[in-house]
Amino acid sequence: MTIVKIKEKFFLLNEDGVMELNEDIKKIDVLVVHTVNEEEIIKAKENGYKLFECKDDVKDCLNKIYNILFTRKKSCKFA
């Protein structure tokens, strides 16, 4: 499970999909920002979360993160 924060909203990502959380979460795994700057990098290092730069809308950003985290591996077929 991964907790993602985008624009003051929190989302839980797991293999079953994406769910919006209604409570304020203290520990996040990924913070989505419009542009990464030095200040954001320092905050991320201090608080132990990862940064993800995304200029799209919330749904598209969540889809990108979900696809990175939970990609289905293609099997290799030998003849």
DSSP file with accessible surface (Angstrom, degrees, kcal/mol):
  #  RESIDUE AA STRUCTURE BP1 BP2  ACC     N-H-->O    O-->H-N    N-H-->O    O-->H-N    TCO  KAPPA ALPHA  PHI   PSI    X-CA   Y-CA   Z-CA
    1    1 A M              0   0  162      0, 0.0     2,-0.4     0, 0.0    13,-0.2   0.000 360.0 360.0 360.0 140.5    0.0    0.0    0.0
    2    2 A T  E     -A   13   0A  23     11,-2.5    11,-3.1     2,-0.0     2,-0.5  -0.992 360.0-147.5-130.1 132.6    1.2    3.5   -0.9
    3    3 A I  E     -A   12   0A  35     -2,-0.4    26,-2.5     9,-0.2    27,-1.9  -0.890  19.3-170.3-102.8 125.5   -0.2    6.8    0.4
    4    4 A V  E     -Ab  11  30A   0      7,-2.8     7,-2.7    -2,-0.5     2,-0.5  -0.929  10.3-154.1-118.3 137.8    0.0    9.6   -2.1
    5    5 A K  E     +Ab  10  31A  47     25,-2.4    27,-2.6    -2,-0.4     2,-0.4  -0.953  17.8 169.8-114.4 126.6   -0.7   13.3   -1.4
    6    6 A I  E >  S-Ab   9  32A   6      3,-2.6     3,-2.0    -2,-0.5    27,-0.1  -0.983  70.2 -21.5-135.1 122.3   -1.9   15.6   -4.2
    7    7 A K  T 3  S-     0   0  155     25,-0.5     3,-0.1    -2,-0.4    -1,-0.1   0.902 126.4 -48.5  47.2  52.8   -3.1   19.1   -3.6
    8    8 A E  T 3  S+     0   0  146      1,-0.2     2,-0.4    -3,-0.0    -1,-0.3   0.624 117.7 112.0  65.7  12.6   -4.0   18.6    0.0
    9    9 A K  E <   -A    6   0A 103     -3,-2.0    -3,-2.6    15,-0.0     2,-0.4  -0.907  57.0-144.0-112.7 149.2   -5.9   15.3   -0.8
   10   10 A F  E     -AC   5  21A  11     11,-0.7    11,-2.9    -2,-0.4     2,-0.4  -0.911  14.9-173.0-116.2 140.1   -4.7   11.9    0.2
   11   11 A F  E     -AC   4  20A  13     -7,-2.7    -7,-2.8    -2,-0.4     2,-0.5  -0.977  16.9-143.0-133.4 143.7   -5.1    8.7   -1.8
   12   12 A L  E     -AC   3  19A  23      7,-3.3     7,-2.3    -2,-0.4     2,-0.5  -0.936  18.3-165.8-106.4 123.2   -4.4    5.0   -1.0
   13   13 A L  E     +AC   2  18A   0    -11,-3.1   -11,-2.5    -2,-0.5     2,-0.3  -0.943  21.6 145.3-111.0 127.8   -2.9    3.0   -3.8
   14   14 A N  E >   - C   0  17A  39      3,-2.2     3,-1.7    -2,-0.5    56,-0.1  -0.866  65.4 -80.8-144.2-177.1   -2.8   -0.8   -3.7
   15   15 A E  T 3  S+     0   0  137      1,-0.3     3,-0.1    -2,-0.3    -2,-0.0   0.753 125.3  59.1 -62.6 -22.6   -3.2   -3.7   -6.2
   16   16 A D  T 3  S-     0   0  155      1,-0.3     2,-0.3     0, 0.0    -1,-0.3   0.647 118.1 -95.3 -80.6 -16.7   -7.0   -3.4   -6.1
   17   17 A G  E <   -C   14   0A  21     -3,-1.7    -3,-2.2     2,-0.0     2,-0.4  -0.957  52.8 -39.9 140.9-156.2   -7.0    0.3   -7.2
   18   18 A V  E     -C   13   0A  62     -2,-0.3     2,-0.4    -5,-0.2    -5,-0.2  -0.925  43.9-177.0-118.1 135.6   -7.1    3.8   -5.9
   19   19 A M  E     -C   12   0A 104     -7,-2.3    -7,-3.3    -2,-0.4     2,-0.3  -0.998  23.5-129.5-134.3 132.0   -9.1    5.1   -3.0
   20   20 A E  E     -C   11   0A  93     -2,-0.4     2,-0.4    -9,-0.2    -9,-0.3  -0.639  22.3-142.3 -79.1 135.7   -9.4    8.6   -1.7
   21   21 A L  E     -C   10   0A  29    -11,-2.9   -11,-0.7    -2,-0.3     4,-0.1  -0.816   7.7-158.9 -99.7 138.8   -8.9    9.0    2.0
   22   22 A N        +     0   0  155     -2,-0.4     2,-0.2   -13,-0.1    -1,-0.1   0.633  67.5  77.5 -92.1 -15.2  -11.0   11.4    4.0
   23   23 A E  S    S-     0   0  121      1,-0.1     2,-0.5   -13,-0.0   -13,-0.1  -0.570  89.0-102.3 -96.3 161.4   -8.7   11.8    7.0
   24   24 A D        -     0   0  111     -2,-0.2     2,-0.4   -15,-0.0    -2,-0.1  -0.692  38.5-150.6 -80.7 123.8   -5.5   13.9    7.3
   25   25 A I        -     0   0   32     -2,-0.5     3,-0.1     1,-0.1    -4,-0.0  -0.814  14.4-164.8-102.3 135.0   -2.5   11.5    7.1
   26   26 A K  S    S+     0   0  186     -2,-0.4     2,-0.6     1,-0.2    -1,-0.1   0.853  78.1  51.1 -84.3 -38.8    0.7   12.3    8.9
   27   27 A K        +     0   0  124     22,-0.0     2,-0.3     2,-0.0    -1,-0.2  -0.899  68.4 176.6-109.1 114.4    3.0    9.8    7.1
   28   28 A I        -     0   0   17     -2,-0.6   -24,-0.2    19,-0.2     3,-0.1  -0.795  24.9-157.1-111.6 160.6    2.9    9.8    3.3
   29   29 A D  S    S+     0   0   57    -26,-2.5    21,-2.6     1,-0.3     2,-0.4   0.745  80.4  24.4-101.9 -34.6    5.0    7.8    0.8
   30   30 A V  E     -bd   4  50A  17    -27,-1.9   -25,-2.4    19,-0.2     2,-0.5  -0.999  59.5-161.7-137.9 133.3    4.7   10.0   -2.3
   31   31 A L  E     -bd   5  51A  25     19,-2.8    21,-2.2    -2,-0.4     2,-0.5  -0.970  15.5-146.9-112.4 124.9    4.1   13.8   -2.7
   32   32 A V  E     +bd   6  52A  14    -27,-2.6   -25,-0.5    -2,-0.5     2,-0.3  -0.810  22.9 178.7 -93.4 125.9    3.0   14.9   -6.1
   33   33 A V  E     - d   0  53A  18     19,-2.2    21,-2.4    -2,-0.5     3,-0.2  -0.892  36.5-131.1-125.5 156.2    4.2   18.4   -7.0
   34   34 A H  S    S+     0   0  118     -2,-0.3     2,-0.4     1,-0.3    -1,-0.1   0.927  96.8   5.4 -70.8 -46.1    3.8   20.6  -10.1
   35   35 A T  S    S-     0   0   70     18,-0.1     2,-0.4    -3,-0.1    -1,-0.3  -0.998  76.6-126.9-139.1 139.5    7.6   21.3  -10.3
   36   36 A V        +     0   0   54     -2,-0.4     2,-0.3    -3,-0.2    17,-0.0  -0.681  34.1 172.8 -85.1 131.7   10.4   19.9   -8.2
   37   37 A N     >  -     0   0   74     -2,-0.4     4,-2.0     1,-0.1     5,-0.2  -0.836  47.1 -96.9-131.1 174.4   12.6   22.5   -6.5
   38   38 A E  H  > S+     0   0  152     -2,-0.3     4,-2.3     1,-0.2     5,-0.2   0.885 120.8  54.5 -61.0 -39.8   15.5   22.4   -4.0
   39   39 A E  H  > S+     0   0  119      1,-0.2     4,-2.3     2,-0.2    -1,-0.2   0.915 108.5  48.9 -61.2 -43.6   13.2   23.2   -1.1
   40   40 A E  H  > S+     0   0   39      2,-0.2     4,-2.4     1,-0.2    -1,-0.2   0.886 109.7  52.4 -64.2 -38.6   10.9   20.3   -1.9
   41   41 A I  H  X S+     0   0   73     -4,-2.0     4,-2.3     2,-0.2    -2,-0.2   0.929 109.6  48.5 -64.4 -42.6   13.8   17.9   -2.2
   42   42 A I  H  X S+     0   0   78     -4,-2.3     4,-2.3     1,-0.2    -2,-0.2   0.933 112.2  48.6 -63.9 -44.8   15.1   18.9    1.2
   43   43 A K  H  X S+     0   0   80     -4,-2.3     4,-2.2     1,-0.2    -1,-0.2   0.904 110.8  51.5 -60.8 -41.1   11.7   18.5    2.8
   44   44 A A  H  X>S+     0   0    8     -4,-2.4     5,-1.5     1,-0.2     4,-1.2   0.909 110.3  48.0 -64.9 -41.8   11.3   15.1    1.2
   45   45 A K  H  <5S+     0   0  172     -4,-2.3     3,-0.3     1,-0.2    -1,-0.2   0.919 113.5  47.6 -63.7 -43.3   14.7   13.9    2.5
   46   46 A E  H  <5S+     0   0  144     -4,-2.3    -2,-0.2     1,-0.2    -1,-0.2   0.861 119.7  37.7 -66.0 -37.3   13.9   15.1    6.0
   47   47 A N  H  <5S-     0   0  101     -4,-2.2    -1,-0.2    -5,-0.2    -2,-0.2   0.449 107.6-120.1 -98.9  -4.2   10.4   13.5    6.1
   48   48 A G  T  <5 +     0   0   51     -4,-1.2     2,-0.3    -3,-0.3    -3,-0.2   0.841  66.8 121.2  75.3  34.9   11.2   10.3    4.3
   49   49 A Y      < -     0   0   31     -5,-1.5     2,-0.3    -6,-0.1    -1,-0.2  -0.837  57.1-116.2-123.2 167.2    8.9   10.5    1.3
   50   50 A K  E     -d   30   0A 152    -21,-2.6   -19,-2.8    -2,-0.3     2,-0.4  -0.713  21.5-132.5-100.4 153.1    9.4   10.5   -2.5
   51   51 A L  E     -d   31   0A  44     -2,-0.3     2,-0.4   -21,-0.2   -19,-0.2  -0.829  15.6-169.4-103.7 144.2    8.6   13.3   -4.9
   52   52 A F  E     -d   32   0A  46    -21,-2.2   -19,-2.2    -2,-0.4     2,-0.5  -0.975  13.5-146.5-133.7 117.3    6.7   12.8   -8.2
   53   53 A E  E     +d   33   0A  97     -2,-0.4     2,-0.3   -21,-0.2   -19,-0.2  -0.745  30.0 159.7 -86.8 125.0    6.5   15.7  -10.6
   54   54 A a        -     0   0   10    -21,-2.4     7,-0.1    -2,-0.5    -2,-0.1  -0.957  27.2-176.4-149.7 126.7    3.3   15.8  -12.6
   55   55 A K        +     0   0  125     -2,-0.3   -21,-0.1     6,-0.0     3,-0.1   0.380  62.4  92.7-102.3   2.1    1.7   18.6  -14.4
   56   56 A D  S    S-     0   0   69      1,-0.2    -2,-0.1     2,-0.1     2,-0.0  -0.163  88.6 -75.4 -84.5-177.6   -1.5   16.7  -15.4
   57   57 A D     >  -     0   0   87      1,-0.1     4,-2.3     4,-0.0     5,-0.2  -0.241  51.9 -96.2 -74.9 171.4   -4.8   16.6  -13.5
   58   58 A V  H  > S+     0   0   39      1,-0.2     4,-2.6     2,-0.2     5,-0.2   0.902 121.8  51.7 -58.0 -45.7   -5.1   14.5  -10.3
   59   59 A K  H  > S+     0   0  148      1,-0.2     4,-2.2     2,-0.2    -1,-0.2   0.917 111.5  46.4 -61.2 -45.1   -6.6   11.5  -12.1
   60   60 A D  H  > S+     0   0   73      2,-0.2     4,-2.2     1,-0.2    -1,-0.2   0.896 112.0  51.0 -66.0 -39.4   -3.8   11.3  -14.7
   61   61 A a  H  X S+     0   0    2     -4,-2.3     4,-2.3     2,-0.2    -2,-0.2   0.928 110.6  48.8 -63.4 -43.7   -1.1   11.7  -12.0
   62   62 A L  H  X S+     0   0   12     -4,-2.6     4,-2.8     1,-0.2    -2,-0.2   0.900 110.0  52.2 -63.3 -39.7   -2.6    8.9   -9.9
   63   63 A N  H  X S+     0   0   69     -4,-2.2     4,-2.5    -5,-0.2    -1,-0.2   0.908 108.9  50.3 -62.9 -40.5   -2.8    6.7  -13.0
   64   64 A K  H  X S+     0   0   95     -4,-2.2     4,-1.7     2,-0.2    -2,-0.2   0.935 113.2  45.0 -63.5 -45.3    0.9    7.3  -13.8
   65   65 A I  H  X S+     0   0    7     -4,-2.3     4,-2.5     2,-0.2     5,-0.2   0.930 112.8  51.6 -64.5 -44.3    1.9    6.5  -10.2
   66   66 A Y  H  X S+     0   0   47     -4,-2.8     4,-2.9     1,-0.2    -2,-0.2   0.927 109.4  49.8 -58.8 -44.7   -0.3    3.4  -10.1
   67   67 A N  H  < S+     0   0   96     -4,-2.5    -1,-0.2     1,-0.2    -2,-0.2   0.839 111.2  49.5 -66.5 -31.4    1.2    2.1  -13.4
   68   68 A I  H  < S+     0   0  109     -4,-1.7     3,-0.5    -5,-0.2    -1,-0.2   0.928 118.5  38.1 -70.4 -43.6    4.7    2.6  -12.1
   69   69 A L  H  < S+     0   0   77     -4,-2.5    -2,-0.2     1,-0.2    -3,-0.2   0.858 126.8  30.9 -77.2 -36.8    4.0    0.8   -8.8
   70   70 A F  S  < S+     0   0   40     -4,-2.9    -1,-0.2    -5,-0.2    -2,-0.1  -0.242  75.4 154.9-124.0  46.7    1.8   -2.0  -10.0
   71   71 A T        -     0   0   71     -3,-0.5     2,-0.6    -4,-0.2    -3,-0.1  -0.465  44.5-122.0 -73.6 144.2    2.8   -2.9  -13.5
   72   72 A R        -     0   0  201     -2,-0.1     2,-0.3     1,-0.0    -1,-0.1  -0.768  26.6-128.0 -85.7 126.4    2.0   -6.4  -14.7
   73   73 A K        -     0   0  178     -2,-0.6     2,-0.4     1,-0.1    -1,-0.0  -0.556  18.9-128.9 -76.4 134.5    5.1   -8.2  -15.8
   74   74 A K        -     0   0  202     -2,-0.3     2,-0.2     1,-0.1    -1,-0.1  -0.670  22.9-124.9 -83.3 137.4    4.9   -9.7  -19.2
   75   75 A S        -     0   0   97     -2,-0.4     2,-0.5     1,-0.1    -1,-0.1  -0.486  18.8-121.0 -81.5 153.2    6.0  -13.3  -19.4
   76   76 A C        -     0   0   95     -2,-0.2     2,-0.5     2,-0.0    -1,-0.1  -0.816  24.9-154.3 -95.8 126.0    8.6  -14.4  -21.8
   77   77 A K        -     0   0  184     -2,-0.5     2,-0.4     0, 0.0     0, 0.0  -0.894   6.4-165.1-107.4 128.4    7.5  -17.0  -24.3
   78   78 A F              0   0  182     -2,-0.5    -2,-0.0     1,-0.0     0, 0.0  -0.900 360.0 360.0-110.5 138.8   10.0  -19.3  -25.8
   79   79 A A              0   0  156     -2,-0.4    -1,-0.0     0, 0.0     0, 0.0  -0.442 360.0 360.0 -86.3 360.0    9.2  -21.4  -28.9
